[in-house]
Amino acid sequence: MGDPRRAPVIRNASDHSLLVVFGDEISLEAHAQVRRLLHLLETDPPAGVLNLHPAYASLLVSYEPRQVERAALEREVAARLASSGGGALPEPRRVEIPVCYGGELGPDLGEVAAAAGLAPDDVVKEHASGDYLVYFLGFSPGFPYLGGMSERIAAPRRATPRKRVPAGSVAIGGSQTGIYPLSSPGGWQLIGRTPLALFDPARRPPSLLATGDRVRFVATAPAEFESLAGPRAAGGLGPSSATAGQIKVVEPGFQTTVQDPGRRGHGHIGVSASGAADALSLRIGNWLVGNAEGSPALEMALLGGQFFFTTHVTVAIVGSDFGATIDGFAVPQWSAIEVPPGQTLAYGPTRSGARCYLCVRGGIAVPPLLGSASTHLTTGIGGLEGRALRAGDVLSVAQFVGQAPPVRRFPRELAVPLLRRDVVRVTRGAQWEWFSEEARTALLAAPYTVSEDCSRMGLRLRGGVLKAERQGVMLTEGVSLGSLQVPGDGQPILSFVEHQTTGGYPQIACVIAADLHRAGQLRARDQARFEEVSLEEADEALRTQEAELLRHLETAQ
């Protein structure tokens, strides 16, 4: 395929992701190869594939190891590569992006001009004359990595990043230019703003731009900007009207959100899967109340809420112990419970791990967004208006279809070991070889402490310093769920359910699929030791976990 010196290499990034590498530099040839494979896998997705993460010279393929064997998927990807050598790609679209440069919409234009030794008008002319290529979308939903900016207007990133960059901001960072699709923190220099919504989850397709598009910026007057400006991307939608019950939120707790197993198929536009941080507990909870495995439930973090039921419901309380009570009386976990109307289910602070789940027969009724009901807090999409619950919210329960099962219980003595979080098993990450033997030993030698800076996006860890020998020369690549990324300070970050789809930090290791739920139960000040296992051992751990779980789900009543 193409130049034999750039023959693609398929590597294991984890026990649930493959990395296809087309080279180690940014080039039009590597981009064409990435785009071609992306097109083939999008057009006819292999069984078990969850998300595709294109980057400059690689494509990460994340998959569900319960649905497909790694060797079979690797053969399938290799076959697609072999068949794609001379395949024609769709013609690139040419997209014009109106931009109002300078002023309040581009507050850093003067700074960029000064750094370049140009007048602001010359910077605008230079920027708007470029023919830009969308190498890929990543970092955040719809964020385009654009190539083709003139080196004359390159400018250093801000010394202190802004806490909030408005959606639509057109920016320069180093020799790159890009557009912030959503309001977010950012350290690039803002030179203007577009009125166009680059990402709208209610639109089809949700992203205005796609990998391979050609972009031209068009300078626009402030009056025209105002006339073109429309509503920004919608967040989560409200609850469904086709419902059978109501739940009133008396107290929301620290961070309570609607979650299901997460959304698949949108990694290529920068949307990570989100979903339940402890998907195993969610799965058991839905089984307890007779729901389908992927039914939406409430996920609570650290401090639970209080919920008043206006109709009869059947619920299950699973995950970490938050001391649940109904009208002041303690109720058991890991069991289906009948709750009459007029009663209040209350949770306190966690007594063990980070998260617990409230599963309700029928499931929490919110309309799916991009194929999932899960709340993605980082981008404000899905769930209930894309946010955590608030006091006064009213949630609906979907109509349960089918015959209700008898009261079910899951043995607590089996559940508790599932939630252990003192040991988390990992396989070697995509950049394992970048680290010295000393760094690899340090990763596994002593526990790491979860810092206070942790969220559904990721957990910053404190412990042995891990220095990459090739720090600073890595091209942006796809990020695997559960990967341990290592920034310049050598302190790893465990990427989690709302992680950025691409990143530029080397990934030394990755949590195995069988232990991802353990990572979801880690909380600040917890200590966890990482234990390296082979890919074969990771596969066996998942098979064993699945076999034991299915055996108990079939027999436990």
C-alpha positions in Angstrom: 0.0 0.0 0.0 1.8 3.1 -1.2 5.4 3.6 -0.3 6.7 0.4 1.4 8.7 2.5 3.8 5.4 3.8 5.2 3.6 0.4 5.4 1.0 0.5 8.2 1.6 -1.2 11.4 -1.2 -2.6 13.6 -0.4 -2.5 17.4 -2.3 -3.3 20.5 -3.0 -0.1 22.4 -4.8 -2.1 25.1 -7.0 -5.2 25.5 -9.9 -3.2 24.0 -8.2 -1.0 21.4 -6.0 -1.4 18.3 -3.7 1.4 16.9 -3.0 1.5 13.2 0.1 3.6 12.6 0.9 5.1 9.1 4.1 6.9 10.0 5.7 9.2 12.5 5.3 12.6 10.8 2.5 14.8 9.5 2.2 14.3 5.8 -0.5 14.4 3.1 0.3 10.7 2.4 -0.3 9.6 6.0 -3.4 11.7 6.1 -4.8 10.0 2.9 -4.1 6.6 4.4 -5.8 7.5 7.7 -8.8 8.9 5.8 -9.1 5.9 3.5 -9.2 3.4 6.4 -11.5 5.6 8.4 -13.9 5.7 5.4 -13.8 1.9 5.0 -14.4 1.2 8.7 -17.2 3.8 8.9 -18.9 2.5 5.8 -19.0 -1.1 6.9 -18.1 -1.3 10.7 -16.7 -4.6 11.8 -18.5 -6.4 14.6 -17.7 -5.1 18.1 -16.1 -1.8 17.0 -17.2 1.0 19.4 -15.4 4.1 18.1 -12.8 5.3 15.7 -10.2 7.9 16.6 -8.3 9.4 13.6 -5.2 11.5 14.1 -2.4 12.9 12.0 -0.8 9.6 11.1 -2.8 6.9 13.0 -6.2 5.5 13.6 -7.3 4.1 17.0 -10.0 1.4 16.9 -11.7 0.9 20.2 -13.8 -2.2 20.5 -15.9 -4.3 22.9 -13.9 -7.4 23.8 -17.1 -9.1 25.0 -18.3 -9.0 21.4 -15.2 -9.6 19.3 -11.9 -11.4 19.7 -8.8 -9.2 19.3 -7.2 -11.5 16.7 -10.3 -11.6 14.6 -10.6 -7.8 14.6 -7.0 -7.4 13.8 -7.4 -9.7 10.8 -10.4 -7.8 9.7 -8.6 -4.4 9.9 -5.6 -5.9 8.0 -7.9 -7.1 5.3 -9.4 -3.6 5.0 -5.9 -2.2 4.7 -5.0 -4.7 2.0 -8.1 -3.8 0.0 -7.8 -0.1 0.3 -4.6 0.6 -1.6 -6.0 2.0 -4.8 -9.5 2.8 -3.5 -10.8 6.2 -4.3 -11.8 8.6 -1.5 -14.9 10.8 -1.6 -14.2 14.2 -3.0 -13.3 16.6 -0.2 -15.9 19.2 0.6 -15.0 22.9 0.4 -16.4 24.8 3.4 -16.3 28.5 3.8 -16.2 29.7 7.4 -17.2 33.4 8.0 -15.1 35.1 10.6 -15.4 38.4 12.3 -11.7 39.3 13.1 -10.5 41.4 16.0 -12.3 43.5 18.6 -14.2 41.8 21.4 -14.5 38.7 19.2 -10.8 38.4 18.5 -9.1 40.0 21.5 -5.6 38.6 20.8 -5.3 39.8 17.2 -3.1 42.7 18.2 -0.8 40.3 20.2 -0.5 37.9 17.2 0.3 40.8 14.9 3.0 42.1 17.2 4.6 38.7 17.5 4.6 38.4 13.7 5.8 41.9 13.1 2.8 42.7 11.0 -0.2 45.0 11.1 -3.5 43.4 12.4 -5.0 43.8 8.9 -2.1 41.9 7.4 -2.6 39.0 9.9 -6.3 38.9 8.9 -5.4 38.9 5.2 -2.8 36.1 5.7 -5.1 34.0 7.8 -8.1 34.3 5.4 -6.0 33.5 2.3 -5.0 30.0 3.5 -6.4 26.8 2.0 -6.8 24.6 5.1 -7.0 20.9 5.4 -9.0 19.2 8.2 -6.6 16.5 9.2 -9.0 15.1 11.8 -11.5 16.1 14.5 -10.6 15.5 18.2 -9.8 17.1 21.6 -13.5 18.1 21.9 -16.6 17.5 19.7 -16.2 19.0 16.3 -12.7 20.6 17.0 -10.9 20.6 13.7 -7.1 20.1 13.5 -6.3 22.3 10.5 -3.1 22.2 8.4 -2.0 24.9 6.0 -1.5 28.0 8.1 1.2 30.4 7.0 4.3 30.3 9.3 4.3 34.1 9.1 1.5 34.4 11.5 2.5 31.7 13.9 2.2 32.8 17.5 3.0 31.3 20.9 0.2 30.0 23.1 -0.9 32.1 26.0 1.2 31.8 29.2 -2.0 31.4 31.2 -4.9 29.6 29.4 -8.3 31.2 29.6 -10.9 29.5 31.8 -13.5 30.1 29.2 -13.1 30.4 25.4 -16.4 31.3 23.7 -17.9 28.8 21.2 -16.9 29.6 17.6 -13.6 31.3 18.5 -11.0 31.1 15.8 -7.6 30.8 17.3 -3.9 30.4 16.6 -1.6 28.2 18.8 2.0 27.9 17.6 1.9 27.1 13.9 -1.7 25.7 14.1 -5.1 27.3 13.7 -8.4 25.9 14.8 -11.9 26.7 15.9 -13.4 26.1 19.4 -16.8 24.4 18.7 -18.0 24.6 22.3 -17.3 27.0 25.2 -14.3 25.5 27.0 -10.9 26.4 28.6 -8.2 27.1 26.1 -4.7 28.5 25.7 -4.6 29.5 22.0 -4.6 33.2 20.8 -8.1 34.3 19.8 -8.1 36.3 16.6 -11.8 36.2 15.7 -15.1 34.3 15.9 -17.4 32.5 13.5 -21.2 32.6 13.9 -21.5 29.1 12.6 -22.2 26.2 15.0 -19.4 23.7 14.4 -21.1 21.1 16.6 -24.8 20.6 17.1 -25.9 17.1 18.5 -29.4 17.7 17.1 -28.0 18.2 13.5 -27.2 15.4 11.0 -24.3 15.1 10.8 -23.6 16.9 14.2 -20.2 18.2 13.1 -20.1 20.9 10.5 -16.6 19.7 9.4 -15.3 16.3 8.6 -11.8 14.7 8.2 -10.5 15.6 4.7 -12.6 18.7 4.2 -11.0 21.9 2.8 -11.7 25.1 4.7 -11.4 28.7 3.7 -11.9 31.6 6.2 -13.9 34.6 4.9 -13.5 37.9 6.7 -16.9 39.2 7.8 -18.1 42.6 9.1 -19.6 42.8 12.6 -23.1 43.5 11.3 -22.9 40.5 9.0 -21.7 38.4 11.9 -24.7 39.4 14.0 -27.1 38.6 11.2 -25.6 35.1 10.6 -25.4 34.2 14.3 -27.9 31.6 15.3 -28.6 29.4 18.3 -25.6 27.4 19.5 -25.4 23.7 19.9 -28.2 22.3 22.0 -27.3 20.3 25.1 -29.3 17.4 26.5 -33.0 17.3 25.7 -35.8 17.3 28.3 -37.5 14.1 29.6 -39.7 12.1 27.4 -43.5 12.5 27.6 -44.3 8.8 27.1 -43.8 7.8 30.7 -45.3 5.7 33.4 -44.0 7.3 36.6 -42.4 10.4 38.2 -39.4 11.0 40.4 -39.0 14.3 42.1 -35.5 15.4 43.0 -35.6 16.7 46.6 -31.8 17.0 46.9 -29.5 16.2 43.9 -26.4 15.1 45.9 -22.9 16.1 44.8 -23.1 15.0 41.1 -26.0 12.9 40.0 -26.5 12.3 36.3 -28.4 10.1 33.9 -26.1 7.4 32.5 -26.3 4.3 30.3 -23.5 2.2 28.8 -22.5 5.2 26.6 -22.6 6.3 23.0 -20.7 4.6 20.3 -19.7 5.6 16.8 -18.9 9.3 17.3 -15.2 9.2 18.3 -14.2 10.4 14.8 -15.9 13.7 15.4 -14.4 14.1 18.9 -17.2 12.8 21.0 -16.1 10.3 23.7 -18.4 7.5 24.8 -19.2 8.9 28.3 -21.7 6.4 30.0 -21.6 4.8 33.4 -18.2 5.0 35.2 -18.9 1.6 36.8 -20.7 -0.1 33.9 -20.6 -3.5 35.7 -22.7 -2.2 38.6 -25.2 -0.6 36.2 -25.5 -3.9 34.3 -26.3 -5.8 37.5 -28.7 -3.1 38.7 -30.7 -3.3 35.5 -30.8 -7.1 35.7 -32.2 -6.8 39.2 -35.2 -4.8 38.1 -35.7 -6.7 34.9 -34.5 -4.0 32.5 -32.5 -4.4 29.3 -28.8 -4.2 30.1 -28.4 -0.7 28.6 -31.3 1.0 30.3 -30.6 4.5 31.6 -30.2 4.9 35.4 -29.0 7.6 37.9 -25.3 7.7 38.7 -24.4 9.4 42.0 -20.9 10.5 43.0 -19.5 10.8 46.5 -22.7 12.2 48.1 -26.1 10.8 47.1 -29.4 12.7 46.6 -33.0 12.4 47.9 -35.8 11.3 45.5 -39.6 11.4 46.1 -41.7 8.9 44.2 -45.2 9.9 43.1 -46.0 6.4 41.8 -45.2 2.8 42.6 -41.7 1.8 41.3 -39.3 -1.1 41.6 -35.7 0.0 42.1 -32.3 -1.5 42.8 -29.4 0.2 44.6 -26.0 -1.0 43.4 -22.4 0.1 43.4 -20.7 1.7 46.4 -22.5 1.9 49.7 -24.1 5.4 50.2 -26.2 4.3 53.2 -29.6 4.4 51.4 -32.8 4.7 53.4 -36.5 4.9 52.5 -38.4 7.3 54.9 -35.6 6.8 57.4 -35.4 3.0 57.3 -32.2 1.4 55.9 -32.7 -0.6 52.7 -30.5 -3.3 51.2 -28.2 -2.9 48.2 -28.0 -5.5 45.4 -31.7 -6.3 45.6 -34.9 -5.3 43.8 -37.1 -3.2 46.1 -40.7 -2.2 45.8 -41.3 1.5 46.6 -44.9 2.7 47.1 -45.9 6.2 46.1 -45.3 9.0 48.5 -42.0 7.6 49.9 -38.6 9.2 49.7 -35.4 7.4 48.9 -32.4 9.2 50.5 -28.6 8.6 50.2 -25.8 10.0 52.3 -22.1 10.3 51.7 -20.2 7.3 50.4 -19.0 4.7 52.8 -16.7 3.0 50.3 -16.1 3.8 46.6 -16.9 6.8 44.4 -20.2 6.0 42.8 -23.6 4.2 43.3 -26.5 3.7 40.9 -30.3 3.9 41.2 -31.9 1.6 38.6 -35.6 1.9 38.1 -37.8 -0.7 36.4 -38.5 0.7 32.9 -35.4 3.0 33.0 -35.1 6.8 33.4 -36.9 8.3 30.4 -34.8 10.8 28.5 -34.6 10.9 24.7 -31.4 9.5 23.3 -28.9 12.0 21.9 -26.4 10.6 19.4 -27.7 7.1 20.2 -27.4 7.3 24.0 -29.1 8.8 27.1 -25.8 9.3 28.9 -24.9 12.7 30.2 -21.6 14.1 28.9 -20.9 16.8 31.5 -17.7 18.1 29.8 -19.6 19.1 26.6 -23.1 19.5 28.1 -24.9 17.0 26.0 -27.3 14.1 26.7 -29.2 13.2 29.9 -31.3 16.0 31.4 -30.2 19.1 29.6 -26.6 17.9 29.5 -26.1 18.6 33.2 -26.1 17.1 36.7 -29.5 17.0 38.4 -30.8 19.9 40.5 -33.3 20.2 43.3 -36.8 20.5 41.8 -36.1 18.4 38.7 -38.7 15.9 37.8 -37.7 12.7 36.1 -39.9 10.3 34.2 -39.8 6.5 34.2 -40.3 4.7 30.9 -43.1 2.2 30.5 -41.8 -1.2 31.3 -42.5 -3.7 28.5 -42.9 -7.4 29.1 -43.5 -9.6 32.2 -41.9 -8.4 35.4 -39.5 -10.9 36.9 -39.8 -12.2 40.4 -37.9 -10.3 43.1 -34.2 -10.7 42.4 -31.1 -10.4 44.6 -27.4 -10.4 43.8 -25.3 -11.9 46.6 -23.4 -9.1 48.5 -20.5 -11.4 49.1 -20.0 -11.6 45.3 -20.7 -7.9 44.7 -18.1 -6.6 47.2 -15.1 -8.2 45.6 -16.1 -6.8 42.2 -15.7 -3.3 43.6 -12.3 -3.6 45.1 -10.1 -0.8 43.9 -6.8 -1.3 45.7 -5.3 -3.1 42.7 -6.0 -2.2 39.1 -4.6 -4.4 36.3 -3.1 -2.8 33.2 -1.5 -3.9 29.9 1.3 -2.1 28.2 0.2 1.1 26.4 0.8 2.4 22.9 4.0 4.2 24.0 5.3 1.7 26.6 8.6 1.5 24.8 9.1 5.2 25.1 9.7 4.8 28.9 12.9 3.7 30.6 13.0 0.5 32.6 13.3 2.7 35.7 10.0 4.4 34.8 8.2 1.1 34.1 9.4 -0.3 37.4 8.2 2.9 39.2 4.7 2.5 37.7 4.3 -0.9 39.2 6.4 -0.7 42.3 4.2 1.4 44.7 0.7 2.6 45.0 -0.5 5.9 43.4 -2.8 8.3 45.2 -5.8 9.8 43.4 -5.5 13.5 43.7 -8.4 15.9 44.4 -8.3 16.9 40.7 -10.4 14.0 39.5 -13.6 13.8 37.5 -15.4 11.7 34.9 -12.9 13.0 32.4 -9.9 11.7 34.2 -8.0 11.1 37.4 -4.7 12.8 38.1 -2.5 10.5 40.1 0.4 11.2 42.5 3.3 8.8 43.0 6.5 7.7 41.3 7.6 10.1 38.6 7.4 8.5 35.1 9.6 10.3 32.6 9.3 9.4 28.9 12.6 9.3 27.2 11.0 10.8 24.0 8.9 13.4 25.7 7.7 16.2 23.4 8.1 14.5 20.1 4.8 12.6 19.9 2.2 13.2 17.3 -1.3 13.5 18.5 -3.0 10.1 18.7 -6.2 8.5 19.7 -6.7 8.0 23.5 -8.0 4.7 24.8 -10.5 4.5 27.6 -8.5 3.8 30.8 -5.1 4.8 29.4 -2.4 6.2 31.7 -1.2 9.3 29.9 2.0 10.9 31.2 2.4 14.7 30.8 5.7 16.6 31.3 5.6 16.4 35.1 5.8 12.6 35.0 2.6 12.2 37.0 0.1 9.9 35.2 -3.5 10.8 34.3 -6.0 8.0 34.1 -8.2 8.9 31.1 -11.8 8.0 31.8 -15.3 8.0 30.3 -15.4 11.6 29.2 -11.7 11.6 28.1 -10.5 13.6 25.1 -10.7 11.4 22.0 -7.2 12.4 21.0 -4.1 13.6 22.9 -0.4 14.3 22.7 0.9 12.7 25.9 2.5 9.3 25.7 0.4 6.4 27.1 2.5 4.1 29.2 -0.3 1.6 30.1 -4.0 1.0 30.0 -6.5 -0.4 32.4 -7.9 -3.7 31.3 -11.5 -4.1 30.3 -12.3 -6.3 33.3 -11.1 -3.6 35.7 -12.5 -0.4 34.1 -15.4 -0.5 36.7 -12.7 -0.5 39.4 -11.3 2.7 38.0 -14.8 4.2 38.1 -15.0 3.6 41.8 -11.7 5.4 42.6 -12.1 8.6 44.6 -9.8 11.3 45.8 -7.1 10.1 48.3 -7.6 6.5 47.4 -4.5 4.5 46.8 -4.3 2.0 44.0 -1.4 -0.2 42.8 -1.1 -1.0 39.2 -0.4 -4.6 38.2 0.9 -5.4 34.7 -0.7 -8.4 32.9 -0.3 -9.7 29.4 -3.0 -9.3 26.8 -3.8 -13.0 27.2 -4.2 -12.7 30.9 -6.4 -9.7 30.4 -8.6 -11.7 28.0 -8.8 -14.5 30.6 -9.7 -12.1 33.3 -12.7 -10.8 31.3 -13.8 -14.3 30.3 -13.7 -15.4 33.9 -15.6 -12.3 35.1 -18.2 -12.8 32.4 -18.7 -16.5 33.2 -19.1 -15.9 36.9 -21.4 -13.0 36.4 -23.7 -14.8 33.9 -23.7 -17.9 36.2 -25.0 -15.8 39.1 -27.4 -13.8 37.0 -28.9 -17.1 35.9 -29.2 -18.6 39.4 -29.4 -15.8 41.9 -32.9 -14.9 43.1 
